[in-house]
Amino acid sequence: MDTIKLTPASGNFVQTVQEKSRSDLSRCWHCLCCSGGCPFAKDMDFLPNVIIRMVQMGLKEKVLTSSAIWLCVGCNTCSMECPNAVDMAAMMDTLRRMAIEEKVKIAEPAVLSFHQKVIDSISRYGRTHKLEIMMRYKLSEKDFFSDMDLGLRMLSRRKLDLMPSKVKNKQQIQALFKLAEDLS
């Protein structure tokens, strides 16, 4: 069994997560509402409320290297279910950003790769171009044929556009990306 050692740095971790996520984690009752509502909880190594507890205890390395923070899709179900309005989705996003900034070993690198493809598409076109995202992701992961049948069905049902649609004022999108870069 692992022994938990709390250090002065433990308090800094919870404070940093709270500041960056703008969520007061001390409000968590550990009632399991967030975990019960999460559609991906069964696939996570730690339930969402356990991630909160680990942050509260200052278990930074364990939290930042967990797969749970990467399997969270940011659907906000956990935040909506919370009786104390703890913004769990914002906290998970904060933890992902911290993991990237601190260059820890990412537990789910394919998820990060996919996220980057989506952001790149939005940066280029102002919105997502799903076909390009899927193709770029498949190329980067060298996983060309695992779900080709699904892609072909989506194309045949016109669920994937061959050409990207673009926003009219791309400068506004670029300004948002610049603002986000300046804030980091």
N, C-alpha and C positions, 0 to 999 in steps of 0.2 A: 504494500500500500504506500502511495506517495505521501510524504510529509509536506505540509504546506508551511512555508517560511515567509512570514510577512516582514517586510523591511520598510524603511521610510519611503523608498521609491514606490512601494505599493500604493500609497495614498496619492502620489503624483499621477499614477496611471489612471485611477478612477477620476481624478479631477480633470485630467486632460481629455478623457473620453467624454465626460459630462460637458465640458466647455465646447469641444468641437462638435458634439452632436446636439447641443442645446437641449439636453434631456437630463432630468434629475433622477438618477438611478436609485437614490435612497427611497424613492416613492414606491419601489417595487415590493409587493407583498409576497412574491413567489407563489402566487395563486394558481399558476399554470395556464391562465387564460391565453397568453401569447403562444405557448407551446401547443395547447389544445387546438388553436385555430390555424396554426401554420400548416400549409399544404405540403411542405417539404420536411417537416420535423422528423419523420420516420427515416429519412436519408441522412440526417445530420449526426455527427459524432457527439455533439452536445446539444441538448434542447435549448431554445432561446432563453428561457429563464435561467438555465444553468450558465449560459454565457454571461448574463447580467451578474450572477453571483460570483463568477470567476473574475470579472472586472472589478467588482466590489472588493474582492480579496486581493487584488493586485497581481493576478496571475497572467501577466502581460504576455510572456512567451507562449504559454499554453493557449491563450485566446487567439493571438495573432497567427499562430500556426494551425489553428483548427480549420476543418473543412466547413463547419457550420456557417462561418461568416461569408463564405463563398457560395454556399448553396442557397442562401437567402436571396430571393428574387426581388425584394423590395416591393412586394404587393401591398404592404401596410395592413394586412389582416391582423397581425400581432398588435400593432399600434391601435387599431380600431377596437380590438377585444379588451385591451388593458383598462381596468376600472380606474386606474390612477393616471391615465394619460401619459405613460412612459412611452416615448417615441422610439420603440425598439428598432424600427426600420432605419431611422437616422443613426442610431448607435451602430448597427451592423455596417452601414455605409462608412461611418467614421473608422471602424475597425479595419475595414478593407483598405481604406486610404492609408491608415497608419502602417499596415503590413507592407504596402508598396513602398511608402516613404522610408521605412526602416529596413527595407531589403531583406525581409525574412523569407524563408522558404515557403512559397505559396502552396497550400495544401491541394488546391484545385486549379492548376495552371490553365487547363482548357477553358474554364469559366472566365478567367481573366482575359484570355486570348479572345474569346467571343465578345466580351464587354468592349475590348479595344476595337474590334471590327465594327461594332455598332456605333461607337463614338466617332470613329473615322468616317463612317458613312454620313452621320449627321453633320460633321465638320465640312465634308465635301458638298453635300446637296441641301443641307438645312433640314433634312428628314431622312428617314431610313430607306435604303434600297435593299429590300430583303434578299433578292437573288444575289446581288453582289456580296452582301454580308455572308451569306451561306457559302458562296464559292470561295471567298477569301479565307474564311474560317476552315473550310475543308482542305484547302491548299496548305495553310499553315500547320494544320494537325496531321497532314498526310493521310487523311481518312477520306478517300475519294468515293467509295462505293457503299458504305454502310447503310445509308438511307436514301439512295438514289431514287428508289421507287416512290418515296414520299415526295421528293422534289419534282419528279415528273408528273405525279398526280396534281400537285399544287399548280404547276405550269399549265396543265391541261384544263384546270378549272379556273384559270385566270386569277389565281391567288398571288402570283408572283409577276410583277411587271418586268419585261425584258429591259426596258430603258428606265432610268431613274427619273422621278419627277423632282423638280427643284423649286425652292422658295423664290419668290420674286426679289426679295431684298437680302441677298446672301451676306452683305456687310453687317447686318444686324446679328446674324448668327456668329460671324467671325468676332464681332465685338463681345458677345457673350462668352466665347471661348477665351478671348483675351482677358476678360474680367475674371473668369474662373482661374486662369493661370496666374494672374496678379495676386489673387486672394490666397493661393496656396503657398 
